[in-house]
Structures are given as structure tokens and as C-alpha cells.
């Protein structure tokens, strides 16, 4: 019985490692432009989005969700 549990734990670890690697590979990098990357609002600093809602919308669009 312990062998089955050991194998299941090993498979779980392998799947988790692959999922972490895939999540890290799917990150989009966006540079600040002086405008909100989602709605285009002028920004006076080095932010990329004007608020969390725009950031979330941009991330959804750029991750294919």
C-alpha cells in the first residue's frame, strides 16, 4: 500500500512542478508607457494601469482567459 501512496505523491509533485513552470512561462511583461495599458488614460507616473480593474482586464485579455 505504501508503494501506491509513494507513487501517487510523486506524480502529484511532478504535476505541480509542471503547472508552476507553465504558469511562470505564461506571464506577460508590460512596460509603462505613460498611459493605462487597458483604457489609455494618461498616467503621470510609472504605473502601467490606472486601477486594479484595468489591470485585471488587461491580464485576462493577454492570457487568453
N, C-alpha and C positions, 0 to 999 in steps of 0.2 A: 504494500500500500504506500509506503514512503516513497518508492520509486516513482509512482504515478504523481504524487504530490510534488516531488522534486522536478519532474519534467514539466508539470503544469506551471510551477513557479518560474522555471527557466524560460518557457515560452512566453509567459506574461512579461518578464523582464525584456526579452528580445522585442516583443511588440511595442512595449513602452518606449524603448530606445529608438525604434524606427519612427514612432509617432513624434517624439521630441525632435529628432533630426529633420523630419518632414516639416514640422511647424516652424523650425528655425530657418529652413530654406525658403519658406513661403512668405517671408517678411518683405514688404515693400519699403524702400527707403525714399523719403521725400525731403527735398531741401526747401528751406524757407525762401520765399520769393518776394515778400513784402505784401502779398495778397493771400487771403484764405484759399487753400488749395481746393476747397469744395465749392464755396459760393462766390469767391472773387472779391470779398470785402477787403478794403485797404487795411493793412496792419502796420502799426508804427514800430514794431519790434521784430524779433527773430522767431516769432511763433509761426507755425505752419497752418493752423486753423484758428478761426475766431472763437470757437467754443467746442465743447465736448460733443455736441450733436453733429456739427460739421465733421469733426474728426471721425466719429463713428460711421457716418455716411460714407466718407471717403474710403475708410478701411473696408467697408462692405463692398464698395464698387471695385476696389483694387485687389480684392482677394477672391472675387468671383462668388461671393455669398449671395 
